[in-house]
Amino acid sequence: MQTTRSAELFERAQQVIPGGVNSPVRAFQSVGGTPRFIQRASGPHLYDADGNDYIDLVCSWGPMLLGHAHPSVLSAVGKVVVDGTSFGAPTEAEVELAEAIIERTPVEEVRLVSSGTEATMSVLRLARGVTGRDKIVKFAGCYHGHVDSLLVAAGSGAATLGLPGSPGVTAATTADTLVCEYNDRDAVRQLFAEYGDQIACVITEAAAGNMGVVPPGVDAADGTNFNEFLRDICHANGALFISDEVMTGFRVSPAGQFGIDGVRPDLMTFGKVMGGGFPAAAFGGSRELMQRLAPAGDVYQAGTLSGNPVAVAAGLTTLRLATDDVYAHIGETSARLREEVAKALSVFGVPHVIQNAGSLFSVFFTPDDTVTAVPDYATAKTQRTDRFAAFFHAMLDAGVYLPPSAYEGWFLSSTHDDAALARIVDALPRAAAAAARV
Ligand code: PMP
């Protein structure tokens, strides 16, 4: 596979952009090699600057639920863009997008923003404003964007690069952030026992997807799922339960992880799919809580491009086209792919655990066969990332673009058809063999 043009562009990029990329995980840092510079994309395909064609299992890290360059999304964008691209004044379409989000989720009001980071940052401010408390609880390996106070034991790029915090985040900023292992109920109980009346909220990924996919665990004794436990302990202590559905929302089911476990959070964050590939995100909750936001209430929050008409058109069209059939297709494709990956890895004796939340899944290259489940970040970190890197590059060479990190989920779209799946499946044996050789 020829990659000279990507290599040239990467060289040039590194002169003007830190690390050559505008978001860390794109840099192939944890798997090595040259990141591919993408020229265009269509359906399940990515085409790089050298003309190579890949089946894309990243889908822009989630947004492209309908595949790339979906004709209806393009047409909706084309139609609105000629009428002006930003007004700094309200529009009918943003009301429609808010209504579409409310229709699918338990929130009663939403505020649109431009990125998932903004959504989580804003929702923390609202939770603190409403409760009058300062402390927040987050989980190791959960990533909620690069919000200062949440850049503590974060997942995603931070997990991959082994940066459990970041220079530039002050001790004062994180002093009110309490961290414990995901799915560890005793640790949460302990935090509440110690700080109960100071905790404004618990923020969690609805199903963790930034340390690999780690769904909320179910308690063997009482059958409750982790989200349910969190909601109950929050409410028993006057704290708010915040579910971050930026990654899972409108992807793992029509109503996100809420559609799977039915646990109603006090506040929720959304992004990715609801922006249809444009910068749009949102947060929402009960009318009572959301009415505390300016200008209705006293908690300040704002954005020049919030509810941007082009992003809203793309998001609204995507949600309208994300029918039950779409989710059924993606769910089925995901199940088939998980089975094929497991088969290939087993044939070559590569220890692994595959976990999913709806159609979102990831493959953990576990150190040995004694690890049969990955409930938390501590376990996720025992992965053989060297094996993943070998697997990743063999897949890439065969024209399959996996997330370039062992800590990321694999994303599918409605355009991943039998032909796309066949190409992935064909590539698996060599990739599994490559992983086995490490
Ligand atoms: N929350 C979650 C769960 C995410 O996965 C992400 C991004 N991967 C974010 C928040 C941040 O979103 P953004 O990158 O749009 O700021």
Boltz pocket constraint, residues with backbone or C-beta under 6 A from the ligand:
constraints:
  - pocket:
      binder: B
      contacts: [[A, 61], [A, 114], [A, 115], [A, 116], [A, 117], [A, 118], [A, 120], [A, 143], [A, 144], [A, 145], [A, 146], [A, 156], [A, 205], [A, 209], [A, 210], [A, 244], [A, 245], [A, 246], [A, 247], [A, 248], [A, 271], [A, 272], [A, 281]]
      max_distance: 6.0
